[in-house]
Amino acid sequence: MDIDVLWWNHHRELWIRTRSCTYRAVYTMRFEEGVYALDAFQKKSKKGIATSKADLDRIKARLKRAEEMHAEWLKEREGDGKAKG
């Protein structure tokens, strides 16, 4: 089994290759407070190493949602830290 980590545009892609197939997990480290897993899938294409457009679109949509969730979390965290009174 081979394991590779690729870095692209604040995201990392983890590839796990076995004799019979390849799995990918995509996560982002864009936020200093945490890591968001965006997708994990088995690569089925026999042509090249490119990630399909459908997979890339899903990852982009999940990144957008992660950004929204992170902003909400930061807002809540700031609200919890304010003095009441």
C-alpha positions in Angstrom: 0.0 0.0 0.0 1.3 3.5 -0.9 0.2 6.7 0.7 0.7 10.2 -0.8 -0.3 13.6 0.5 -0.7 16.3 -2.1 -1.0 20.1 -1.3 -3.1 22.4 -3.5 -4.7 25.7 -2.7 -4.9 25.3 1.1 -6.3 21.8 0.7 -4.7 18.5 1.0 -5.5 15.3 -0.8 -4.6 12.0 0.7 -4.2 9.1 -1.7 -4.2 5.6 -0.5 -3.3 3.1 -3.2 -3.6 -0.7 -2.9 -2.9 -3.3 -5.5 -6.5 -3.1 -6.8 -7.7 0.4 -6.3 -7.0 4.0 -5.1 -8.9 5.9 -2.4 -8.8 9.7 -2.0 -9.7 11.9 0.9 -9.8 15.7 0.5 -9.6 18.0 3.5 -8.8 21.7 4.1 -6.5 23.3 6.6 -7.6 26.8 5.6 -8.8 27.5 9.2 -6.3 27.6 12.0 -8.9 26.3 14.5 -9.5 23.0 12.8 -9.5 20.7 9.8 -12.6 20.1 7.7 -12.9 16.8 5.7 -14.5 17.7 2.4 -14.8 14.4 0.6 -13.6 10.8 0.6 -14.1 8.4 -2.4 -12.7 5.5 -4.3 -11.1 6.5 -7.6 -12.7 4.4 -10.2 -11.4 5.9 -13.5 -8.8 3.9 -15.3 -7.6 6.9 -17.3 -5.1 9.2 -15.6 -5.0 10.6 -12.1 -7.4 13.6 -12.7 -10.3 14.0 -10.3 -13.6 14.1 -12.2 -15.5 17.4 -12.6 -18.4 16.1 -10.6 -16.1 15.3 -7.7 -14.4 18.7 -7.9 -17.8 20.4 -8.0 -18.9 18.5 -4.9 -15.6 19.4 -3.1 -16.0 23.1 -4.0 -19.6 23.1 -2.7 -18.5 21.4 0.5 -15.7 23.9 1.0 -18.1 26.8 0.6 -20.4 25.2 3.2 -17.4 24.6 5.5 -16.4 28.3 5.2 -20.0 29.3 6.1 -20.1 26.9 9.1 -16.7 28.1 10.3 -17.8 31.7 10.1 -21.0 30.8 12.1 -18.8 29.0 14.7 -16.5 32.0 15.0 -19.4 34.3 15.5 -20.9 32.1 18.2 -17.5 31.8 19.9 -17.1 35.6 20.0 -20.6 35.9 21.4 -19.8 33.5 24.2 -16.7 35.4 25.2 -18.5 38.8 25.7 -19.2 40.0 29.2 -22.9 40.0 30.0 -24.6 42.8 31.7 
